[in-house]
């Protein structure tokens, strides 16, 4: 595979440069794979933690907070009741920005609510679909190397709008046992009911099984490291926990499509905004270059990578992510979208000319950022869309968190006697085919009592529906 040095020029920090015209389909498929994460090891490490929480409850959470977070917590200090907690002290400008971001997220997610559905499939046979909130949900907000109040309102806002009664937000405590005030502020603003001072697999286990202080939840959402992801996947398969999850969520990623009209400073700024998340993050540039001469543009791109990365406080982490990243040069819009859909990015940034033409061909992506003035960080924080998105190619089968994430749709059917006379004979025939006699009899016993023939009024009523 032609990498890092295509036609004599390269990119810094180990970023590979690939000519799409010189690789095979098999090599292209390899590029769709993410940097390898040892999920088996993560599961092996998470499993005893899950068992410890299941057996010891709050005592295990306090013990694990000391082990992993350096925090001294008593069993009675694991939960913050959000409604009765005072508003934390945050800088006025921070509160103003969090309020504005929350309001945009609330507005967009409120618009996602669907009206009840009611359809008469045939005269006398009515089918409905009603939305019912999941009663208790758990939200995971990562801690560690970054403070993430944005994840608090991204998860809690749609849960509150959906009508969930219990919204437990878990996040790792700081060494002094406190929770970041900005996270508390965002959680309180968005409607969380409880904050659990726990991180990692132990937090997921506590919410899945419940403890004396932490309510059991029915669904867990939110991103996390490999141990959080492993715990979520293990517990959704645990019959005793009986919990569902939003999606598998691994390290952050971005794919940015750009062309010769794109500002290299904007392109690099977007790619770095995702690379700084962590050493396992990956960013991919797709350069649409019909002319075949990429030398001048790649030189400018290299300069921007070097200059912008050098100014970042998280530059060493960013460089590690860039060493797992690449830029691929393609000939056309169709080739760019073919690659993007094969990769299935968490974030798809389109900085090329005529971005709407690219949007028409999107099949697999968590969230799309259109044009030069839609940096991914706006979606991460404040445009209104949700930043909790599928990673690792799961955009092929999952969407991001939305109001629907916290809702169950219950179907209802109501039949009149005339409706049963119309649909019942079909049910009897299909039940006979499947050799399920009791299914057939549930219809037959009713029709034997009310008769099989429609009255002339029923027939007339059906005709009038089409008059």
N, C-alpha and C positions, 0 to 999 in steps of 0.2 A: 504494500500500500504506500502511495506517495505521501509522506508526512513530513512536516516541519522542515521546510526548505524547498518548496515547490518552485522550480525554475530559478533557484538561487537566492530566494529571499525567504525570511522566516519571521516568526513572531516570538515575543519574549516569554519567560517564565515557563517554558516547556509547552506552550500552547501549540498543538499540532495544526499544520496547514495542509489541507487535503484537496486534491483536484478530483472532483466527482467523475470526470470523464476517464480517469485512469484507474478506477477501482472496480472490482467485480461486484455482482449482486451479493455474494456471500460476505465480502468485505464491508459493503454498505450496511448489511444487516448487523454486523458486529458493532458498527457505530451507534446503532439504536440501543445497545446495552449500556447500562449505567455502571459507574465505578463499583466494583464488587464490594458488597457488605456481607460480613459473615453472620447471617441471621441465625444460623444454627447455634453458633457460640452465644449470641445474644439470648436465644431461647433457653439455652442451658444455664445461663447466669440468672435469667429472670425467673425460672421455674422455682428454685428454692425461696426466692423472695416472695413470690405469690403464695407459696405454701405457708410461709411464716406469717404473713398477714392473715391468711385464712384461719390459722390456728390461734394466733395470739391477738389479733385485732389491733386496738389502739396501742397496746404495749409494744407491738412490733413496729408500728408507725413511729413511735417516739424513739425507739432504738435505732431504726433505720435513718431517721433524720439526723441523729448524732453521727452515724457511720458515714453517710453520703454527703450531708450538708453542713456538718459541724455544728448543728443547732441543738441546744439543750431545750427540749420540750417535754412538758408533763402530758399525761394522757388527757387532761382537762383543757389543754391549750392547743389542741389540734384543729379546732373549727372556729371560724369567725362567722357569726350570724350577721349577714350583710345589712339587713334592714335596720337593726339596732346599733350597728357600728357607726361611729361618727365619720363625717366626711374627712378623709385624710388631707393633710396639708401638702398641696402641690403648687408649683409656681403658677401665677395667674395666666401667663401666656400658654403654659402646658394645658391647664384646665380648659382654656378657650379652644385650643386646637383639638383636644380630645372630644369636647362637646360638639364641635363642628363635624369631626369625622364620624362620631356616633350618629348624629342626625342624618348624615348622608347615607350611612349604612342602614339606619332604621327606615328611611324613606324608600330605599330601593327594595329592601326585604319585605316591607309592608305591602308593596305593590305586587308581590309574588303570591299572595293569598288567593286561592281559587274559590269561586262560589260553588255551592252544592250542585251536583249533577243529577238530573232527573230525566229519564227517557222511558217512553212507553214503547217497548219493543214490538208488541202486537196488542190489539185491543184487550184490555183487562190484565195486561202483564206490565207492571211498572218496575223499573230498576233505578236505584239511586246509588250515589256515592257520596259519603259524608267524610269530612276531615275531622279527625280526633287527635288532640295533642298527646304525645308520649308523656306519661305522668311525671317521671323522674329521669333526668338526664345528667350525665357527667361531662364536664368540659375540661380538657387538659391544656394548660398554658405553660409552655416550657420556661425554664429559668436558665441557669448556667451562665453561658458566655454573653447573653444579651437579655435586656429587660424588654418584655413584650406585652405592654398594655393593649396594643392593637389586637392581639389574639383574643384577649378577654372580651372586647366588645364585638369582635367578629363572630364569636361563638355564642355569647349570651344574648345578643340582640335578636337573632332569628328564633332562638329558643323561647324567649319571652313573648315575641310576637305570635308564635305558634300556640301559646297558652300552656306551656309546661308548668306544672305546679312546683316542682322541686328542681332547682338548677344549681348543681354542685360544681364549683370551679376549683380544680386542684392545681396547685403551683408550688414549686419548691420554696421552702423558707430560706431566708438569709441566715448567716452564721449567728446573728443575735436572736433568731427565732421569729423575726418580723417578716412581713410580706411587703414587697415594693409598693410604696404609696400610690404610684401611678396605676398599678394593676388593680389595687383596691378601688381607686376612683373609677376606673373603667368598668369594673365588675358591678359596682353600685349603680352607676349611671345606666348600664345596660340591663339590669334586672336579675343578676345572679342572687340566689337565696343564701348560699353558704360558700365559704372559701375553706378548702381543706389544705392545711400546711403540709403538703407531701408532694414529692416528685417521683419520676421514674416508674418502674414496674410496680412499686409499692402503692403509688397513688391509684394506678389503674386497678389493682387488686382490691383496694379498699372500696372504691366506687362500685366495682362489679359484685362483690360479696356483701358489702355493707359491714360496718363495725358499730360499736356502741355509740360513737359520736358522729360517724359518717353514714348518711342514708344509703341504702342500696339503690342503684339506678338501673334503668332498663336499656340505656344506650349511652355509649361513650364516644365523644368526638374530640378532634383536635390533633395537632401535629406533635411530634416528639422525636427523640433519638431512637437508635435501633432497639434499645431496651423497652422503651414505651411502645414502639411498633410491635415488637415481639409479644409483649404482654397483651396488647389489644387483640392480636390475632389468635393467641392461645386461649384467651378467656371467652372470645366469641364462639369457640368450639367446645366450651366447658358447659355441660348440661346443668351443673349446679349453679353456675353464675348466671346462665340464661340472659346474656347481655349481647346486644348487637353493637357494631361500630360503624363509623361513617365510611371509612376507606382505609386501606393500608397507606401510610404516609411516611416516606423516607426523606432523605436529604433534599434540600431545595434545588431547583434547576430552572434554567431559562434557555429558550431558543430565540434568537434575534435574526430576522430576515432583513437584509439591507442591500442597497445597490450604490452605484456611483453618485446618485443624487443625495445620498444620506450623509449627514454630518458625522464624521468619524468620532468627534467628541461625544455626541449623543449616543452613538452605538456602544462605545466603550463604557460610558457612564452606566448605561442600562445593564450591560454584562457584569460589570463590577458590583452593581447593587445586589446581585444575587450571589456572586462568588464570595462575598464577604460573610455570608451566613455561616459557613463552616468548611473545614478541610475536605469533607465528603461531597460538597456541592459541585455541580457541574454546569457550565455555560457553553452554549454552542452558537457560533455565528454561521449564518448561511448567506454568502455573498452572491447575489445574482449579477452575473457578469457576461453578457452575450458577446462582448468584443474579444474576450480572451486575454486582454492586457490588464492585469491586476497590480502591476508593480507599484505604480504611483500611489494607489489607494492603500495598499498594504503597508507601505512605508509610513503613511500618515496614521494608520491604525496602530502600528507598532509604537510610534511616538506617544500616542494617547494612552496606550496601555502602560508604558513606562512612567509617564508623567503623573497620571491620575493615581496609579497604584502606590507610587512613592509617597503620596500625601495622605493615605489612609491610615488611621490608627490601628486597623485590623489587617494591615498589609501582609503580615506573615501568614495569617490564616487564608487571606485572599490568594496569595501566591500558591498555596497548597491546592486550592480548588482549581486555579488556572492550569496547574500541571496536569490535571485530569480532563482538561477542556480542549476544544478544537474549533477551527473555522474551516468550513467546506465551501468550495467555489463551484457554483452550478451555472448552467447556461440560460435558464429560463424560469419564469414564474411557475410553470407546471412542475419543473424539476425541484424547485424550492419547496413547493407544497407537498410533493410526493415524499420528499425527505422528512419534512416536518410531521406529516401524518404518520409516517413510519416510526418516527421517534416518539410522538405523543407527549409533547412537553407540558409541564405544569404551567409555565408561563410562556406564551407566544407573543413576541414583540414584532410588529411589522413596521419598519421604518422606510420601506421602499416606496417608490412613486406609485400612486394609485392603490393604496392599501385595501380599498373595498374589493378590488379584483381578487386579492388574496383571501379575504374573508369568505368569499363565495365558495372557496375550495377547502375551507377548514373542516376536517372530520374529527381529528383527535387533538384536543387541547383543553387544559383546565380553565384558563382565562386568556383573552386576547387583548392586546394593547395596540391601538391603531394610530399610526402616524407619528410624526416627529415630536409632537407635543403631548404624548400620552406615556410618560415614563412609567415603568412597572411599579415604582414606589408609590405612585398615586393609588393604584389598586391595592397595594399592600397596606395602605393607611386610611385613605379618606375619600376616594371617588364614590364609593357606595357599594361596589361589588365585594364579594367575600374573598379573603386571601387564604382560606383553608381549602387547599386544592389537591387533586391526586398527583402523585409523583411516580417516578420509576416506570413510566409507561402505562400506569393505570388509568390515564385519561382515555385509553381505548375503551374502557368499560365503566368508568365512574365519572360523575360530575363533582363540582365542588360543593361545599356546605351551602345550604340555602334554607329558607323557611320550611321547605318540604322535608328537610333532613329530620326535623323534629315532629313530624306529623305522620300518623297512620291513616290510610284511607280505608274506610269500612264500607263494604257494599251492602245494599238492602234490596230485597225484592218483596213486592206486594202483589198478590193475585186475587182477582175476583173469581167467583164461580165460573163466569163465562170465560175468563182468562185461562183457568185450569182446563176447561173443556177444549180450548184451542191448542194449548201447548202440551197438555198432559199426554195425548196419544203419541207424540214424538218422544217424550221422555220414556214411555213404556217400551217403545221399539228399541231405543238406544240401550236401555237397561237390559233388555233381552239379549242384545248383541254382546254385552259385557257380562252376561250371566250373573247379574246381581238382582236376585229375586225380590229381596226386601225393598230395594230402591223402586222397582216396578210397582210393588204392592202399595207403597205409600201414595201413589197416584191412583191406582186401580180401585182401592177401597173407598176413596173419595168420589170417584166418578160413578161407582156403583150406587152411591147414596144420592147424588145430585142428578144423575143422568148424563149421557154423553152428547145429547143433541142441544144445539143452541136454540133459544127461543127466537121468535120473529123479532121481538124487541131488541135482543142482543145483536141480531144480524143487521137490523135497521140502524142501530147505534153505530155499528162499525162502519157502515156505508156513509153515514153522515159525517164521520171524521174526515172523509175525503171530498165532501161536497164543497 
